[in-house]
Amino acid sequence: MNLRIAFRGMEHSGLLEDYVKKALEKTEKFLGKEPDPIHFDVVLEAHREHHHHKAEVRLNSKNNHVILQHEDADIYVAIDYVMKHLVDEIKKNKEKQLEKRNHCC
C-alpha cells in the first residue's frame, strides 16, 4: 500500500499523519485480497478565510477508484467522515464485483 499525505495551508503534523494512518488501517481488511498496487492520496487542507478544514482521500487500485472529500470545522471530524464513507464505498464495490462474478447467464 502506497500512502501520500499532503498538508495545504497548515504545518505538517505528526499527530494528524498518525491519525490518518490509523484510520486507513480499517480499509486493509477490505482490501486484503486486492492486487497491488494500492495508492492512497490524502490531502488535508486548512482554509485561512474561514474556519473550515477539508479532508480528501483518493484511492486508486485495480478494482477501486474512489475520490471522497468533506469539509468541517474540525479536521478530525472531516477525516472520520471521509474514512467511514471510504469503507462504505469499498464494501459497495466489492459487493458489485461478487454479484457480477456470481451472476449466471
C-alpha positions in Angstrom: 0.0 0.0 0.0 1.4 3.4 -1.0 0.3 6.4 1.0 1.0 10.1 0.4 -0.3 12.7 2.8 -0.2 16.4 1.8 -0.8 19.3 4.1 -2.1 22.5 2.5 -2.3 25.8 4.3 -1.1 24.2 7.5 2.1 22.9 9.0 3.0 19.2 8.8 1.6 17.4 11.9 2.8 14.0 13.1 -0.3 13.6 15.1 -2.6 14.1 12.1 -0.4 11.8 10.0 -0.6 9.1 12.6 -4.4 9.6 12.9 -4.8 9.2 9.1 -2.6 6.1 9.0 -4.6 4.5 11.9 -7.9 5.3 10.1 -6.7 3.7 6.9 -5.8 0.5 8.7 -9.6 -0.2 8.7 -9.6 -0.4 4.9 -6.9 -3.0 4.9 -9.3 -5.8 5.9 -11.5 -5.0 2.9 -8.6 -4.5 0.5 -6.6 -7.6 1.8 -7.0 -9.6 -1.4 -6.8 -6.6 -3.7 -3.9 -7.0 -6.2 -1.1 -4.5 -5.9 -0.5 -1.6 -6.4 -2.9 0.2 -4.0 -2.4 4.0 -3.8 -3.9 6.3 -1.2 -3.5 10.1 -1.6 -4.7 12.1 1.4 -5.0 15.9 1.3 -5.6 17.8 4.5 -6.3 21.5 3.9 -6.9 24.4 6.2 -8.7 27.5 4.9 -7.5 30.9 6.1 -10.6 32.9 5.3 -13.0 30.7 7.3 -12.5 28.1 9.9 -13.3 25.0 7.9 -10.9 22.3 7.1 -11.1 19.9 4.2 -10.1 16.3 4.1 -9.8 14.5 0.7 -8.9 10.8 0.1 -8.2 9.3 -3.3 -8.0 5.5 -3.6 -6.6 4.0 -6.8 -6.3 0.3 -7.3 -7.2 -2.3 -9.8 -10.8 -2.6 -8.7 -11.4 0.6 -6.8 -11.2 4.2 -7.9 -12.7 6.4 -5.2 -12.4 10.1 -4.5 -14.1 11.5 -1.4 -13.9 14.8 0.4 -15.6 16.6 3.3 -15.4 20.0 4.9 -15.9 20.6 8.6 -14.8 23.0 11.4 -12.8 20.1 13.0 -10.2 18.4 10.8 -10.6 15.2 12.8 -14.3 15.1 12.1 -13.6 15.6 8.4 -11.1 12.7 8.4 -13.5 10.4 10.2 -16.3 11.2 7.8 -14.2 10.6 4.7 -12.8 7.3 6.1 -16.2 6.0 7.1 -17.5 6.7 3.6 -14.4 5.2 2.0 -15.0 1.9 3.8 -18.6 2.0 2.6 -17.6 2.6 -1.0 -15.1 -0.3 -0.9 -17.7 -2.6 0.5 -20.2 -1.5 -2.2 -17.6 -2.1 -4.9 -16.8 -5.5 -3.5 -20.4 -6.5 -3.5 -20.8 -5.4 -7.1 -17.8 -7.4 -8.1 -19.1 -10.5 -6.3 -22.5 -10.0 -7.9 -21.0 -9.8 -11.4 -18.9 -12.9 -10.7 -21.8 -15.0 -9.4 -24.3 -13.8 -12.0 -25.1 -16.6 -14.3 -26.4 -16.2 -17.8 
